[in-house]
């Protein structure tokens, strides 16, 4: 017998949730074959088997929490494969077996039929559909499939959920959450990632002296530059010239001038980092994630845009690896893509600074005493930990970014 245990995942990850068993009790697995999907605080990980054999026990059910080192399954290494070769052997045994009474059931066939019936009870569904249904507390057997072959897809679950919300069924809830008589409510269990996000945001608010300062940037020069260069840029690099590369470059230049914003507190010491791994907040389906653009100070505009596009796609398709999320020194978040005009971003601990971008909006700006012009303006916000960053430094940092973006040629001079 062999034990399948939860391996060391990453320095900051000590536990996870069984998201889905990819193999069931009785299934034969090859060495290296994936058997379970584990949902952690940051990413979903598929764990494989170090042994070949038949799964005879699963120690945990889907939705249960497991810790690093826990035994989650038992494999019988002497168990036979259920592949074609094994089926041929089984047929030979049936042929050579003694004659049975005419009405006596074939025990092996009965077991096979029962196994098939058990499989049929579990509807065919994509992993994304199973995951969403599990999070929303839905039974896949209740969800109609559009697919002619009966496969339930994520959009089927979403459509079913939308219909349920539009015509909610009253649900009785015990305790303070109970509503008035027969008032419709929906109770959802928070995903592990959402629980972690909530926990860490509260920790940041409680353990830091967070303060936010604001400014506004006239993006006329950046927009003119993008308009002139965007076609040539796309033809040469096969990626679009966006705003994020400009803001990333300006942020790195400002961090070099104000290094305490690229630091963190460790006990009574300050760790001032002389590298610039900039986290870019991305709104994924299960919540905000912050993949990291490594060595942003050494990368060109095109390399930054390609990194951001790749990381965003990974986030949308749930393919981010742990290494994509670890070790950022400063974070940029862009609420403007959702229409936010102004907000106060919360620090991404243990970092001590986060830059918030917002919606670009035409506003009348005084050019001088006589003239007014409509300019594309963006409010920007810098949240910082006041324990190590003073107000003067924070305001100067944001002013530096403003100066660089209002005259983007300076970004070249800043290197």
Secondary structure, 3 states (H helix, E strand, C coil): CEEEECCCCECCECEEEEEEECCCCCCEECCCCEEEEEECCCCEEEEECCCCEEEEEECCCCCCEEECCCEEEEEECCCCCCCHHHHHHHHHHHHHCCCCCCCCCCHHHHHHHHHHHHHHHCCCECHHHHHHHHHHCCCHHHCCCCCCCCCECHHHHHHHHHHHHHCCCCCCCCCCCCCCCCCCCCCCCCCHHHHHHHHHHHHHHHHCCEEEEEEEEECHHHHHHHHHHHHHHHHHHCCCCCHHHHHHHHHHHHHHHCHHHHEEEECCEEEECCCCCEEEEEEECCEEEEEEECCHHHCCHHHHHHHHHHHHHHHHCCCCCHHHHCCCCEEEEEHHHHCCCCCCCCCCCCCCEEEEECCEEEEEEECCCCCEEEEEEEEEEEEEECCCCCHHHHHHHHHHHHHHHHCCHHHHHCC
